[in-house]
Amino acid sequence: MDQNDQSGQSVGAGPLSGYRVLDFGWVLAGALPGMVLADMGAEVLKVETHQRMDYMRLGRPIVGDEPDPEQHPLFHNVNRGKLSITLNTTKPQAIDLIKELVAHCDVVIENFSPGVMDRLGLGYEVISGIKPEIVMASISSNGQTGPLRDLRAYAPSIGALAGLDSTMGYEGERPLGLKHAYADIAGALHSVFAIVSALHQKERTGRGQYIDVSMLRATVATMGAGLMEYEMTGRVMAPKGNYDPVMSPYGNYPCQGDDAWVSIAVRTEEEWQGLKEAMGNPAWCEKEQFASRYSRLENRRMLDDDLAAWTRERTAGDITELLQARGVAAIPVMGAEDRLFNPHFRERGLYADIVHPSLGAEPIYNIMWNLDRTPPSIRRHAPLMGEHNRRIFGGLLGMDEKEIARLEEDQVLW
């Protein structure tokens, strides 16, 4: 039966409706796989504990001055659609309850350090012993085996170890690195693909399997150009700023306004002529140094200076309109506010307004693809901590209210 999701749209069963996920994932890399599965219709039980809260529940409150684990917008984005249960895993009875839940689940996700689940008594051998057809995914920095298995690392560390950071920066200067949790996202999305593949195999064979995802490996896998350049030429990629080996001009150019920029990229002679025409064929375009694509590449810094002098006198929107009308790739460099209110993004549903009990309506980004028959959807706001203890332990496991209250008093459900 169709129902309305949190954005008010009518939605039916998602492509993964009927699957249940036990989600121990936390922070970004661990939260994203469950988020995607929930958007696709799976019931995702987020396992939390007051003993050590998800870092994304911590931080400066949006409203008021007191710490509040229900106010973090990033947590709301990447945990939407999930159900929250609280279990104090230092208590043996909590471990027993988790094992009971495993029997009702199809997937287990975790991104603790290697060995943590085994020490809790919840490793794959135990989990699969309870339910042989279970799919379990472990996401870690460097994988569950190998010399770097126990290396302490965060997403920027993985960018450095993968070699990604060594390519980010300006030509001839020190590497600046990518100040973005790229490794977390790469590892998480690779995990989703692996989980769905394992579920497909389970439907065919009735057998589950264990998935070992390395964020390092996932990051390296996206850097094919640099690896191929070294294999073919022996050259090691180094920071080159906005340099492109075949396009010039190429980069972000200053515009009218406070910190306003426009991205311009010219590949062909036809595009160069279109750029010249859009600018009114200024005399500097006829310099001998810009007579061919090769010469423009050789003199790109001079070309960038001349082009920047023109862009500074105009807004990014006006430049985009002028250049796009003549077949030149140009687009304003957008910030968060631009993305939120851009007409194209709004029509395509980049964000949905989801009402959260703590902060009211807030923009939550939608999943990055659509399926026309079984579309994914944000079905509910991110959960309050422990919001669904009674629904899961009372409904799914059949415990009565008295027993649930006792477990809360004993800080087993906590």
GUKE-90657 format. One record per residue (C-alpha): residue number from 1; residue in one letter; x, y, z. Coordinates in nm, 2 decimals. Last residue first. Example, Ala and Ser with C-alpha at 12.3 -4.5 7.8 and 13.67 -1.06 7.14 Angstrom:
2
2 S 1.37 -0.11 0.71
1 A 1.23 -0.45 0.78
% end
This chain:
414
414 W 2.07 0.24 2.76
413 L 1.87 -0.08 2.72
412 V 2.10 -0.28 2.95
411 Q 2.11 0.01 3.19
410 D 1.96 -0.20 3.48
409 E 1.66 0.04 3.49
408 E 1.62 0.02 3.12
407 L 1.63 -0.36 3.13
406 R 1.36 -0.35 3.41
405 A 1.14 -0.12 3.21
404 I 1.16 -0.35 2.90
403 E 1.07 -0.65 3.12
402 K 0.76 -0.47 3.26
401 E 0.65 -0.36 2.92
400 D 0.64 -0.71 2.78
399 M 0.90 -0.86 2.55
398 G 0.78 -0.99 2.21
397 L 1.11 -0.97 2.03
396 L 0.98 -0.78 1.72
395 G 0.71 -0.59 1.90
394 G 0.83 -0.53 2.26
393 F 1.20 -0.52 2.18
392 I 1.16 -0.34 1.85
391 R 0.87 -0.11 1.91
390 R 0.96 -0.05 2.27
389 N 1.32 0.04 2.19
388 H 1.22 0.26 1.90
387 E 1.32 0.61 2.02
386 G 1.64 0.49 2.17
385 M 1.82 0.81 2.06
384 L 1.58 1.02 1.85
383 P 1.55 0.88 1.50
382 A 1.65 1.06 1.18
381 H 1.33 1.17 1.01
380 R 1.10 0.93 0.82
379 R 1.05 0.77 0.48
378 I 1.32 0.94 0.28
377 S 1.24 0.78 -0.06
376 P 1.38 0.53 -0.31
375 P 1.17 0.48 -0.62
374 T 1.03 0.14 -0.70
373 R 0.90 0.17 -1.06
372 D 1.10 0.47 -1.19
371 L 1.41 0.40 -0.99
370 N 1.60 0.72 -0.89
369 W 1.96 0.80 -0.80
368 M 2.16 1.02 -0.56
367 I 1.96 0.97 -0.25
366 N 1.79 1.29 -0.13
365 Y 1.96 1.56 0.07
364 I 1.79 1.67 0.39
363 P 1.67 2.03 0.42
362 E 1.52 2.11 0.76
361 A 1.17 2.13 0.90
360 G 1.15 2.13 1.28
359 L 1.47 2.13 1.49
358 S 1.41 1.88 1.77
357 P 1.11 1.68 1.64
356 H 1.26 1.66 1.29
355 V 1.05 1.76 0.99
354 I 1.20 1.67 0.65
353 D 1.23 1.92 0.37
352 A 1.37 1.73 0.07
351 Y 1.68 1.81 -0.12
350 L 1.83 1.73 -0.46
349 G 1.47 1.70 -0.59
348 R 1.53 1.74 -0.96
347 E 1.31 2.05 -0.97
346 R 1.49 2.20 -0.67
345 F 1.83 2.12 -0.82
344 H 1.74 2.29 -1.14
343 P 1.59 2.60 -0.97
342 N 1.90 2.65 -0.75
341 F 1.79 2.73 -0.39
340 L 1.98 2.47 -0.19
339 R 2.27 2.45 -0.42
338 D 2.33 2.82 -0.42
337 E 2.31 2.82 -0.03
336 A 2.57 2.55 0.00
335 G 2.82 2.72 -0.23
334 M 2.82 2.71 -0.61
333 V 3.10 2.79 -0.85
332 P 2.90 2.94 -1.14
331 I 2.90 2.74 -1.46
330 A 3.09 2.76 -1.79
329 A 3.14 2.51 -2.07
328 V 3.14 2.71 -2.40
327 G 2.88 2.64 -2.66
326 R 2.81 3.00 -2.76
325 A 2.50 3.05 -2.55
324 Q 2.68 2.87 -2.26
323 L 2.94 3.15 -2.27
322 L 2.71 3.45 -2.24
321 E 2.47 3.28 -1.98
320 T 2.76 3.16 -1.77
319 I 2.93 3.50 -1.77
318 D 2.61 3.68 -1.67
317 G 2.55 3.43 -1.38
316 A 2.91 3.46 -1.26
315 T 2.88 3.83 -1.25
314 R 3.09 4.06 -1.46
313 E 3.40 4.29 -1.44
312 R 3.62 4.03 -1.27
311 T 3.56 3.79 -1.56
310 W 3.75 4.01 -1.81
309 A 4.06 4.06 -1.59
308 A 4.04 3.68 -1.51
307 L 4.07 3.60 -1.89
306 D 4.39 3.81 -1.92
305 D 4.55 3.65 -1.61
304 D 4.44 3.30 -1.71
303 L 4.59 3.34 -2.06
302 M 4.92 3.46 -1.92
301 R 4.92 3.15 -1.69
300 R 4.82 2.92 -1.97
299 N 5.11 3.01 -2.20
298 E 5.21 2.66 -2.30
297 L 4.85 2.54 -2.30
296 R 4.75 2.84 -2.51
295 S 5.03 2.76 -2.75
294 Y 4.92 2.40 -2.79
293 R 4.56 2.50 -2.84
292 S 4.66 2.75 -3.11
291 A 4.71 3.12 -3.16
290 F 4.71 3.21 -2.79
289 Q 5.08 3.31 -2.76
288 E 5.06 3.50 -3.09
287 K 4.82 3.74 -2.92
286 E 4.49 3.77 -3.09
285 C 4.29 3.71 -2.77
284 W 4.45 4.02 -2.62
283 A 4.26 4.24 -2.88
282 P 3.92 4.16 -2.73
281 N 3.68 3.96 -2.95
280 G 3.36 4.07 -2.79
279 M 3.39 3.85 -2.48
278 A 3.13 3.60 -2.61
277 E 3.30 3.60 -2.95
276 K 3.63 3.51 -2.80
275 L 3.48 3.23 -2.59
274 G 3.30 3.09 -2.89
273 Q 3.62 3.09 -3.09
272 W 3.79 2.90 -2.81
271 E 3.50 2.65 -2.81
270 E 3.54 2.59 -3.18
269 E 3.91 2.54 -3.13
268 T 3.83 2.26 -2.89
267 R 3.88 2.21 -2.51
266 V 3.78 2.52 -2.32
265 A 3.68 2.50 -1.95
264 I 3.54 2.79 -1.74
263 S 3.43 2.77 -1.38
262 V 3.30 3.09 -1.24
261 W 3.38 3.25 -0.91
260 A 3.23 3.48 -0.64
259 D 3.42 3.56 -0.32
258 D 3.20 3.86 -0.26
257 G 3.07 3.99 -0.59
256 Q 3.19 4.04 -0.94
255 C 3.38 3.74 -1.07
254 P 3.71 3.56 -1.01
253 Y 3.80 3.26 -1.24
252 N 3.79 2.89 -1.17
251 G 3.99 2.67 -1.40
250 Y 4.06 2.58 -1.76
249 P 4.17 2.81 -2.04
248 S 4.32 2.59 -2.17
247 M 4.23 2.22 -2.19
246 V 4.45 1.93 -2.29
245 P 4.69 1.86 -2.01
244 D 4.47 2.03 -1.74
243 Y 4.62 2.26 -1.48
242 N 4.39 2.38 -1.21
241 G 4.64 2.32 -0.93
240 K 4.91 2.08 -1.05
239 P 5.00 1.88 -0.74
238 A 5.21 1.57 -0.83
237 M 5.14 1.26 -1.03
236 V 5.43 1.02 -1.04
235 R 5.58 0.97 -1.39
234 G 5.70 0.62 -1.48
233 T 5.53 0.65 -1.82
232 M 5.28 0.37 -1.86
231 E 5.25 0.23 -1.51
230 Y 5.29 0.58 -1.35
229 E 5.02 0.73 -1.57
228 M 4.80 0.43 -1.52
227 L 4.81 0.47 -1.14
226 G 4.73 0.84 -1.16
225 A 4.44 0.79 -1.40
224 G 4.29 0.50 -1.20
223 M 4.25 0.69 -0.88
222 T 3.90 0.57 -0.78
221 A 4.02 0.22 -0.68
220 V 4.27 0.38 -0.45
219 T 3.99 0.52 -0.24
218 A 3.80 0.19 -0.22
217 R 4.12 0.01 -0.12
216 L 4.19 0.26 0.16
215 M 3.83 0.24 0.28
214 S 3.87 -0.14 0.31
213 V 3.55 -0.34 0.29
212 D 3.54 -0.70 0.42
211 I 3.21 -0.86 0.33
210 Y 3.10 -1.19 0.49
209 Q 2.85 -1.42 0.33
208 G 2.50 -1.55 0.33
207 R 2.37 -1.86 0.16
206 G 2.02 -1.93 0.03
205 T 2.16 -1.98 -0.32
204 R 1.97 -1.74 -0.55
203 E 1.82 -1.50 -0.29
202 K 2.16 -1.51 -0.11
201 Q 2.34 -1.40 -0.43
200 H 2.11 -1.10 -0.47
199 L 2.17 -1.02 -0.10
198 A 2.54 -1.04 -0.16
197 S 2.52 -0.80 -0.45
196 V 2.31 -0.56 -0.25
195 I 2.57 -0.57 0.03
194 A 2.87 -0.52 -0.21
193 F 2.71 -0.22 -0.38
192 V 2.63 -0.06 -0.05
191 S 2.98 -0.12 0.08
190 H 3.13 0.05 -0.23
189 L 2.92 0.34 -0.13
188 A 3.05 0.35 0.22
187 G 3.42 0.31 0.13
186 A 3.40 0.59 -0.12
185 I 3.21 0.81 0.12
184 D 3.45 0.76 0.41
183 A 3.75 0.79 0.18
182 Y 3.63 1.13 0.05
181 A 3.58 1.28 0.39
180 H 3.69 1.63 0.26
179 K 3.99 1.84 0.30
178 L 4.16 1.70 0.00
177 G 4.54 1.73 0.04
176 L 4.75 2.04 0.05
175 P 5.05 1.89 -0.12
174 R 5.35 2.12 -0.10
173 E 5.41 2.36 -0.39
172 G 5.55 2.33 -0.74
171 E 5.21 2.32 -0.90
170 Y 4.93 2.40 -0.65
169 G 4.76 2.14 -0.43
168 M 4.60 1.80 -0.44
167 T 4.80 1.51 -0.60
166 S 4.98 1.39 -0.29
165 D 4.65 1.39 -0.10
164 L 4.52 1.11 -0.31
163 G 4.82 0.88 -0.24
162 A 4.60 0.62 -0.07
161 L 4.78 0.68 0.26
160 A 4.71 1.05 0.25
159 G 4.35 1.01 0.17
158 I 4.33 0.74 0.43
157 S 4.46 0.97 0.69
156 P 4.21 1.24 0.59
155 A 3.93 0.98 0.65
154 Y 4.05 0.88 1.00
153 A 4.33 0.64 1.09
152 R 4.46 0.41 1.36
151 L 4.66 0.13 1.20
150 D 4.54 -0.21 1.32
149 R 4.50 -0.38 0.98
148 L 4.81 -0.21 0.83
147 P 5.01 -0.53 0.81
146 G 4.73 -0.73 0.65
145 T 4.38 -0.84 0.75
144 Q 4.04 -0.69 0.84
143 G 4.07 -0.40 0.59
142 N 4.26 -0.07 0.59
141 S 4.03 0.19 0.73
140 S 3.74 -0.04 0.82
139 I 3.40 -0.14 0.70
138 S 3.27 -0.48 0.81
137 A 2.97 -0.61 0.61
136 M 2.76 -0.91 0.73
135 V 2.51 -1.09 0.51
134 I 2.31 -1.35 0.71
133 E 2.20 -1.68 0.54
132 P 2.37 -1.89 0.81
131 K 2.16 -1.73 1.10
130 I 2.28 -1.79 1.45
129 G 2.61 -1.95 1.34
128 S 2.64 -1.67 1.09
127 I 2.65 -1.42 1.37
126 V 2.89 -1.62 1.58
125 E 3.14 -1.68 1.30
124 Y 3.09 -1.33 1.18
123 G 3.20 -1.17 1.51
122 L 2.95 -1.08 1.78
121 G 3.12 -1.20 2.09
120 L 3.21 -0.85 2.19
119 R 3.57 -0.93 2.14
118 D 3.49 -1.05 1.79
117 M 3.30 -0.73 1.71
116 V 3.60 -0.52 1.81
115 G 3.86 -0.72 1.62
114 P 3.91 -0.48 1.33
113 S 3.82 -0.12 1.44
112 F 3.45 -0.06 1.44
111 N 3.26 -0.01 1.11
110 E 2.97 -0.24 1.14
109 I 2.68 -0.36 0.92
108 V 2.46 -0.67 0.98
107 V 2.22 -0.78 0.71
106 D 1.92 -1.01 0.68
105 C 1.78 -0.97 1.03
104 H 1.53 -1.16 1.26
103 A 1.78 -1.41 1.40
102 V 2.03 -1.12 1.45
101 L 1.78 -0.96 1.69
100 E 1.81 -1.25 1.93
99 K 2.19 -1.22 1.91
98 I 2.16 -0.85 1.99
97 L 1.95 -0.94 2.29
96 D 2.22 -1.18 2.42
95 I 2.48 -0.91 2.38
94 A 2.27 -0.67 2.58
93 Q 2.24 -0.94 2.85
92 P 2.61 -0.96 2.87
91 K 2.63 -0.59 2.96
90 T 2.93 -0.39 2.82
89 T 2.72 -0.37 2.50
88 N 2.48 -0.11 2.65
87 L 2.20 -0.13 2.40
86 T 2.00 0.16 2.26
85 I 1.76 0.11 1.97
84 S 1.71 0.37 1.69
83 L 1.50 0.32 1.38
82 K 1.64 0.45 1.05
81 G 1.48 0.66 0.78
80 R 1.72 0.95 0.82
79 N 2.06 0.85 0.96
78 V 2.28 1.03 0.71
77 N 2.10 1.37 0.70
76 H 1.99 1.39 1.06
75 F 2.34 1.31 1.18
74 L 2.47 1.59 0.96
73 P 2.22 1.83 1.11
72 H 2.32 1.76 1.47
71 Q 2.04 1.85 1.71
70 E 1.93 1.53 1.88
69 P 2.24 1.47 2.09
68 D 2.18 1.80 2.28
67 P 2.46 1.99 2.45
66 E 2.32 2.30 2.63
65 D 2.34 2.64 2.47
64 G 2.01 2.68 2.30
63 V 1.91 2.58 1.95
62 I 2.17 2.46 1.70
61 P 2.37 2.27 1.96
60 R 2.75 2.26 1.93
59 G 2.89 1.90 1.90
58 L 2.79 1.55 1.96
57 R 2.53 1.32 1.78
56 M 2.77 1.29 1.49
55 Y 3.03 1.13 1.73
54 D 2.79 0.84 1.78
53 M 2.75 0.80 2.15
52 R 2.97 0.60 2.37
51 Q 2.81 0.48 2.69
50 H 2.48 0.62 2.58
49 T 2.46 0.34 2.34
48 E 2.34 0.30 1.98
47 V 2.22 0.02 1.74
46 K 2.05 0.16 1.43
45 L 1.78 -0.07 1.32
44 V 1.73 -0.04 0.94
43 E 1.40 -0.16 0.78
42 A 1.48 -0.17 0.41
41 G 1.29 0.05 0.17
40 M 1.55 0.19 -0.07
39 D 1.59 0.50 0.15
38 A 1.67 0.26 0.44
37 L 1.94 0.08 0.24
36 V 2.10 0.42 0.15
35 M 2.10 0.53 0.51
34 G 2.23 0.20 0.63
33 P 2.53 0.23 0.39
32 L 2.59 0.60 0.49
31 A 2.61 0.56 0.87
30 G 2.94 0.36 0.89
29 A 3.15 0.58 0.67
28 L 3.00 0.90 0.82
27 V 3.01 0.84 1.20
26 W 2.86 0.52 1.32
25 G 2.76 0.18 1.18
24 F 2.62 -0.08 1.42
23 D 2.32 -0.13 1.18
22 L 2.11 -0.44 1.21
21 V 1.93 -0.44 0.87
20 R 1.59 -0.58 0.79
19 Y 1.48 -0.67 0.43
18 G 1.12 -0.67 0.33
17 S 1.13 -0.36 0.12
16 L 1.46 -0.34 -0.07
15 P 1.33 -0.20 -0.40
14 G 1.11 0.04 -0.21
13 A 0.74 -0.02 -0.14
12 G 0.52 0.26 -0.23
11 V 0.56 0.64 -0.20
10 S 0.32 0.93 -0.21
9 Q 0.52 1.25 -0.16
8 G 0.47 1.46 0.15
7 S 0.84 1.52 0.23
6 Q 0.83 1.28 0.52
5 D 0.69 0.99 0.31
4 N 0.33 0.95 0.22
3 Q 0.20 0.59 0.19
2 D 0.13 0.35 -0.09
1 M 0.00 0.00 0.00
% end
